[in-house]
Amino acid sequence: MGKSIIDVITFSSLEEATGEIPYNMLNDYMFRAVLQSNNKVLCGLIRALLHLPKEMPLEAEITNPILLGESIENKEFRLDINLIVNNETRMNLEMQIANQLN
């Protein structure tokens, strides 16, 4: 098995990175990997979606994490991320993509 995108990314390589990223947040793996890997981003998204002030304390725990390092091309059809927010509120964060006609 070859290296995954997670295996080859380091902070120093990100600082020197150029060019187009072949995957975006519309890719199921990237959507889940980014939000799972960075709790600050996850909490920022929750705050933005719920119009919460950034001063409000917020903790989020993903209860159905993916196994990072698996192939980015393997597409799941489950785009849901199950969360527990502030140790009491259960949320389901789901991304849906509308088909676009060219």
Secondary structure, DSSP 8 states (H G I E B T S, - for coil): ----HHHH--HHHHHT--S--S--TTSHHHHHHHHHH-HHHHHHHHHHHHT--TTS---EEESS---TTS-TT---S--EEEEEETTTEEEEEE--------
